[in-house]
Amino acid sequence: MSITQQYLIDTYRARQHGDPTPPAPGTHDWQVMRELADHRRFRAALTCRPARGRDRGRDRGRIRAALARLLGH
């Protein structure tokens, strides 16, 4: 059974019972990915490892690369 078929069955059952319909597949994917990244940074902080993520590490590298391109280095 595919995800879409399961979603249609769940929607049908929810309507039969008067319950709210479940969210469509993929609705909260980005939120889950952000929470997973936050959890990984939290776990890194607990083990005294350097935290990497959207506001550290990669952004510095992008900024340095952009400045190097602009300055011609």
N, C-alpha and C positions, 0 to 999 in steps of 0.2 A: 504494500500500500504506500502510495506516495504521500508527501507532506500535504499537498493540496487536497487529496482525497480525505485524509484524516481531518483537515481543517473544515471541510464541508460537512463531514459527519458530526464534528463537535458543534458547528454552528447550528445544524439541524436539531441536535439534541438540546442545545441551549434554548432555542426558540420554543421547542415543545414543552420545556419545563419553566419557561418564563425567566430564565437566567440571562444575564448580559452575554452578548456574543464574545468569543475569545478574540484577541488581536490576530490580525493576519500574519502568516509566516514572514519573518524578516522585519517586522515592524520595529523591534527593539534591538536589532543587531548592533548598531553603533553604540548605543548606551551600554550594552554588555561588554563591548570591546574596551570602552573607556574605563568601566569599572574593573575589568581585568588588569588593565595597565596600572590603575591606581593601587590595586591589591599587590601587584608585583613590586611597585615602588615601596609600599608599606613593608612588605616582607624583606626587601633589601635593607631598609632602614633598621629593622629589628636585628638583622645579622651583621650590622655595621659595614655593609658593602655600599659602594657609591651608587646612589639612585640615578637611573637614567630614564629619560622619558621625553615627553613633548616639550618640556620647558628647560631641559638640560641636555648636554651631550650633542645630540644631532643638530639642534638649532645653532649652537656655537660653531659647529663645522660648516653649516650652511652660510652663516654670516661671514666667517673667515673666507670661504670660497668666493662669496659675492664681492667682498672687499678686494680680494686678490685679483679678481677679474677686472674690477673697476680701476684699480691702481696699476694694472698691467704687470703684476709680478708673476 
